[in-house]
Structures are given as C-alpha cells and as structure tokens.
Amino acid sequence: MGEIICWLTGHTEASLAAVIADRTSFADFIAYAPALNPARALITGVVCGVRVEEIEEQPMREIRYLDKLVDELAKGKVMGKILRG
C-alpha cells in the first residue's frame, strides 16, 4: 500500500514514514504532499456510493482517490493498472 500512497502523493518511503511518525493529519498530509500525481485524474469509479470524479471539494476528492486505489488493491487488481500505468 505504501507504493500506492507514494505514487499518489509524490512521497518517498522515507518522507512517508516521517509524516506517519509525526502523526500528520490527513488533511495536512494531502495539502502538503510533495507532488500530487497528475495521473490521479484518471481515477474514476464509485467509493462509498459516490463517484470520485464528481466530488467537488478538492481535499475530499484526494482522499477518495486514495480510497479507490486501496479498494482496487484489496480486490486483487494488478499494481500496473492500479497506478494507471
């Protein structure tokens, strides 16, 4: 799952470990991500009954992007497809 989070946010394993250790809030984690991946706009589908591409509030859309990627991982989708590669 770390690979997915790093792909989405631009964190390295080390910087991800640091924000986890600092107990950074999720809002700050997203707001101060090093480089949100532009390919995240390719993430579409439904999470918790809501289409992620239709969420207007930016922080919530970013959170739901991550939810969608984790859902795909849990359902056994291959990493290359999860990372839109």
Long-range contacts (C-beta under 8 A, 24 or more apart in sequence): 1-70, 1-73, 3-79, 3-83, 4-66, 4-69, 4-70, 4-73, 4-82, 4-83, 5-66, 7-37, 7-83, 8-33, 8-36, 8-37, 8-40, 8-62, 8-65, 8-66, 8-69, 9-33, 9-34, 9-35, 9-36, 9-37, 10-34, 10-35, 10-36, 10-37, 26-63, 27-59, 30-59, 30-62, 30-63, 31-59, 36-62, 39-83, 39-84, 40-65, 40-84, 42-84, 43-68, 43-69, 43-84, 47-71
